[in-house]
């Protein structure tokens, strides 16, 4: 499983096929005992690395292959991925991570020490999670193009469902965004969280000026205010918005642990938004979680539809039980209420919280009929267009 938006998917598929020879016909047990080295083989294949390195289509392909390996490992162990991670000893968990390029921020030894510090209380936190779940926020209320009445009614719906975090898209017109932020804030009250997302629309100075206009509505964060690669730009925006109590969130389009390292080091982000497919699967996401923990930045995963919610829940459950050991105010998993019916393991949301799945795997096994309908170009959804 990897995430694309339609056109270009065939390019990602070609990249998966180009990389797959590294894994095909290998013994799974050998891979899992040497996971970091196999991960590096995928990201350092001499000629294909030229197409990255560790970014873009080639890294989406890496994520697809390694996500499949984690799903396989969890099914062999008859556990959901989150439980597979939680049950690993610190040394085993750290052994799957490639520390190349990040060891000046965190070493293997430091990572093991951080995990060992949180061994006490793991079982209590796991029990809490099973009983209560992990807070979700909804992006469903604020897509651009929604009428004011629809925004208001959706806020009321998700409030009644137990949600306390609400995100809307901004950036097309500041006066429209003021009105829309006002509608959401009035609907959810001052005690709940409003987040705003620009999806990379602005340059640095434009971002600062625009978000200051929305400051009276007290957004918790501005997400993706500028280019995801502009580390120093994020730091400039963060510094300018700090007096207004507005954090910067980014990560869904951040290509690798190296850029995350710099965003965290520079204090360019106050909320770290890992993605289960943009990075090279769990191995690389664990590296980011550990850096964020050391540098005291909460992780709030990106999770759109079509499988992302299904995957990132596993990572955040691990983070709470083994790493963070707490859920900070304003720390959530994103939730989008779309496309979950395609999977054999559907998301469970209860009172605004993700509930941990019990089925083995990574929760992204498609129903068989989905392939028959959507496989390009032979599926019935395509052939009848």
FIBALO-549177 format. One record per residue (C-alpha): x, y, z; residue in one letter. Coordinates in pm, whole numbers, padded with zeros to 5 digits, always signed. Example, Ala and Ser with C-alpha at 12.3 -4.5 7.8 and 13.67 -1.06 7.14 Angstrom:
+01230-00450+00780a;+01367-00106+00714s;
END
This chain:
+00000+00000+00000x;+00123+00344-00095x;-00070+00665-00154x;-00129+00838-00485x;-00408+01051-00631x;-00480+00884-00964x;-00272+01003-01257x;+00084+00890-01206x;-00006+00571-01021x;+00131+00368-01312x;+00469+00538-01258x;+00472+00432-00892x;+00379+00077-00994x;+00671+00071-01238x;+00904+00187-00960x;+00776-00088-00728x;+00849-00347-00994x;+01195-00201-01050x;+01280-00234-00679x;+01105-00560-00602x;+01392-00786-00716x;+01573-00694-00393x;+01299-00864-00187x;+01148-01131-00410x;+01258-01489-00333x;+01428-01382-00009x;+01352-01562+00317x;+01121-01348+00528x;+01292-01440+00852x;+01626-01326+00713x;+01474-00995+00609x;+01317-00927+00948x;+01636-01016+01135x;+01830-00773+00915x;+01555-00525+00840x;+01768-00209+00854x;+02015-00352+00605x;+01737-00460+00367x;+01581-00116+00400x;+01914+00036+00300x;+01939-00204+00005x;+01606-00070-00120x;+01699+00295-00072x;+02057+00256-00196x;+02012+00047-00510x;+02291+00207-00711x;+02107+00315-01024x;+01758+00371-00884x;+01899+00585-00603x;+01984+00834-00875x;+01609+00891-00918x;+01576+01000-00552x;+01759+00963-00335x;+01492+00871-00081x;+01226+01100-00220x;+00951+01118-00479x;+00819+00824-00676x;+01110+00599-00585x;+01046+00647-00212x;+00670+00593-00252x;+00767+00261-00411x;+00996+00181-00119x;+00708+00252+00119x;+00478+00019-00073x;+00723-00269-00053x;+00817-00217+00311x;+00456-00158+00420x;+00382-00500+00267x;+00671-00655+00460x;+00542-00515+00790x;+00194-00641+00709x;+00343-00984+00636x;+00548-00988+00957x;+00244-00896+01168x;+00032-01165+01002x;+00302-01427+01064x;+00307-01323+01431x;-00075-01309+01433x;-00076-00956+01571x;-00184-00614+01451x;+00120-00405+01357x;+00084-00179+01661x;+00100-00481+01893x;+00396-00627+01701x;+00584-00300+01764x;+00477-00272+02127x;+00591-00627+02207x;+00942-00579+02066x;+01230-00535+02307x;+01401-00196+02265x;+01708-00352+02105x;+01500-00541+01849x;+01293-00235+01764x;+01596-00014+01715x;+01758-00280+01497x;+01508-00210+01215x;+01615+00158+01185x;+01881+00294+00952x;+02054+00569+01153x;+02259+00694+00860x;+02232+01074+00825x;+02069+01127+01169x;+02323+00995+01420x;+02432+01345+01526x;+02077+01393+01657x;+02010+01044+01790x;+02220+00728+01809x;+02118+00365+01842x;+02230+00370+02204x;+02022+00681+02283x;+01719+00531+02110x;+01745+00211+02316x;+01781+00416+02634x;+01471+00625+02552x;+01264+00312+02490x;+01395+00139+02803x;+01295+00438+03017x;+00933+00383+02912x;+00913+00006+02960x;+00759+00060+03301x;+00389+00132+03262x;+00359-00011+02908x;+00093-00262+03004x;-00112+00006+03183x;-00097+00234+02879x;-00194-00051+02650x;-00495-00122+02869x;-00590+00247+02867x;-00565+00255+02488x;-00779-00055+02444x;-01045+00092+02672x;-01038+00456+02562x;-00868+00484+02225x;-00656+00772+02092x;-00796+01120+02012x;-00883+01195+01650x;-00940+01528+01480x;-01156+01568+01173x;-01069+01738+00844x;-01418+01664+00715x;-01572+01995+00822x;-01367+02242+00623x;-01296+02150+00262x;-01282+02449+00032x;-01607+02488-00158x;-01836+02381+00123x;-02125+02616+00192x;-02138+02796+00526x;-02443+02592+00626x;-02264+02267+00545x;-01959+02368+00749x;-02179+02452+01045x;-02383+02131+01023x;-02070+01917+00992x;-01919+02084+01299x;-02235+02002+01491x;-02228+01642+01368x;-01867+01578+01467x;-01911+01755+01800x;-02195+01517+01877x;-01965+01229+01775x;-01716+01332+02045x;-01453+01514+01836x;-01262+01803+01993x;-01031+01894+01700x;-01149+02047+01370x;-00935+02140+01069x;-01025+02355+00770x;-00845+02438+00448x;-00741+02799+00394x;-00546+03012+00148x;-00767+03114-00142x;-00916+03434+00001x;-00840+03581+00341x;-01180+03742+00390x;-01357+03417+00305x;-01126+03235+00544x;-01201+03478+00824x;-01571+03411+00777x;-01520+03034+00764x;-01291+03032+01070x;-01553+03236+01251x;-01825+02987+01165x;-01618+02695+01291x;-01505+02873+01606x;-01861+02976+01691x;-01981+02620+01631x;-01713+02439+01832x;-01665+02695+02110x;-01345+02821+02268x;-01273+02496+02452x;-01213+02290+02136x;-00929+02303+01884x;-00930+02471+01543x;-00647+02393+01299x;-00589+02549+00956x;-00417+02395+00653x;-00276+02587+00354x;-00134+02291+00157x;+00184+02480+00058x;+00006+02779-00100x;+00226+03065+00020x;+00580+03190+00023x;+00724+03269+00364x;+00629+03636+00405x;+00286+03579+00257x;+00227+03296+00503x;+00315+03511+00801x;+00093+03799+00692x;-00202+03573+00602x;-00199+03371+00924x;-00175+03684+01139x;-00509+03784+00985x;-00657+03458+01116x;-00496+03481+01461x;-00813+03615+01634x;-00976+03275+01573x;-00700+03109+01777x;-00589+02827+01549x;-00371+02567+01719x;-00153+02536+01409x;-00105+02639+01050x;-00030+02330+00845x;+00200+02331+00541x;+00227+02710+00512x;+00497+02694+00246x;+00718+02454+00049x;+00770+02132+00247x;+01142+02144+00161x;+01195+02497+00296x;+01338+02424+00639x;+01459+02777+00710x;+01131+02918+00579x;+00940+02705+00829x;+01169+02830+01106x;+01104+03192+01005x;+00728+03137+01002x;+00738+02958+01338x;+00931+03241+01501x;+00695+03505+01360x;+00379+03325+01473x;+00499+03223+01819x;+00379+03548+01985x;+00030+03470+01854x;+00029+03122+02006x;+00006+02955+01665x;+00228+02656+01592x;+00347+02528+01257x;+00266+02172+01149x;+00414+01991+00852x;+00520+01651+00729x;+00272+01489+00492x;+00494+01588+00196x;+00828+01565+00376x;+01031+01311+00186x;+01264+01156+00441x;+01407+01154+00791x;+01681+01401+00690x;+01436+01683+00619x;+01244+01596+00935x;+01571+01611+01127x;+01632+01966+01010x;+01273+02079+01068x;+01296+01948+01424x;+01644+02086+01489x;+01555+02432+01359x;+01227+02445+01552x;+01060+02495+01218x;+00767+02279+01328x;+00585+02250+01658x;+00374+01956+01538x;+00541+01672+01350x;+00314+01514+01088x;+00460+01186+00974x;+00302+01001+00681x;+00290+00624+00645x;+00363+00628+00270x;+00562+00944+00198x;+00844+00814+00418x;+00995+00470+00363x;+00741+00290+00581x;+00765+00211+00952x;+01144+00180+00964x;+01194+00545+00870x;+00892+00669+01064x;+01036+00514+01380x;+01350+00721+01327x;+01137+01038+01308x;+00936+00943+01616x;+01258+00898+01813x;+01402+01231+01699x;+01074+01406+01781x;+01071+01247+02125x;+01426+01358+02198x;+01357+01713+02077x;+01021+01727+02256x;+00797+01781+01952x;+00460+01599+01956x;+00374+01379+01658x;+00029+01426+01502x;+00018+01199+01196x;-00121+01295+00859x;-00402+01064+00756x;-00624+01128+00456x;-00850+00863+00312x;-00773+00547+00112x;-00565+00363+00372x;-00366+00636+00545x;-00592+00643+00852x;-00575+00265+00867x;-00194+00266+00880x;-00095+00566+01092x;-00315+00461+01382x;-00073+00172+01440x;+00225+00408+01459x;+00059+00648+01702x;-00055+00367+01930x;+00307+00252+01946x;+00421+00608+02019x;+00185+00645+02314x;+00258+00305+02469x;+00635+00285+02414x;+00773+00633+02348x;+00572+00937+02449x;+00390+00769+02739x;+00143+01058+02733x;-00105+01232+02506x;-00040+01604+02508x;-00326+01855+02478x;-00386+01913+02108x;-00219+01586+02005x;-00434+01387+01762x;-00446+01146+01472x;-00608+01300+01166x;-00935+01142+01054x;-01109+01168+00718x;-01439+00984+00689x;-01388+00850+00336x;-01302+00525+00158x;-01274+00301+00464x;-01521+00048+00325x;-01262-00077+00072x;-01065-00260+00343x;-01127-00588+00523x;-01031-00420+00853x;-01233-00101+00887x;-01142+00191+01111x;-01324+00204+01445x;-01394+00551+01583x;-01568+00575+01919x;-01652+00906+02087x;-01397+01087+01872x;-01119+00834+01936x;-00940+00575+01725x;-00988+00232+01881x;-00699-00015+01831x;-00769-00295+01581x;-00719-00654+01688x;-00692-00817+01344x;-00339-00923+01239x;-00159-00700+00989x;-00140-00335+00893x;-00516-00288+00834x;-00481-00223+00460x;-00585-00550+00300x;-00828-00460+00022x;-01148-00656-00027x;-01119-00883-00331x;-01399-00708-00517x;-01208-00380-00498x;-00945-00519-00735x;-01213-00640-00971x;-01371-00296-00975x;-01076-00055-00960x;-00766-00228-01103x;-00642-00006-01385x;-00729-00036-01669x;-00923-00364-01656x;-01148-00301-01356x;-01518-00247-01415x;-01502+00110-01281x;-01255+00193-01561x;-01382-00021-01845x;-01731+00128-01819x;-01617+00493-01818x;
END
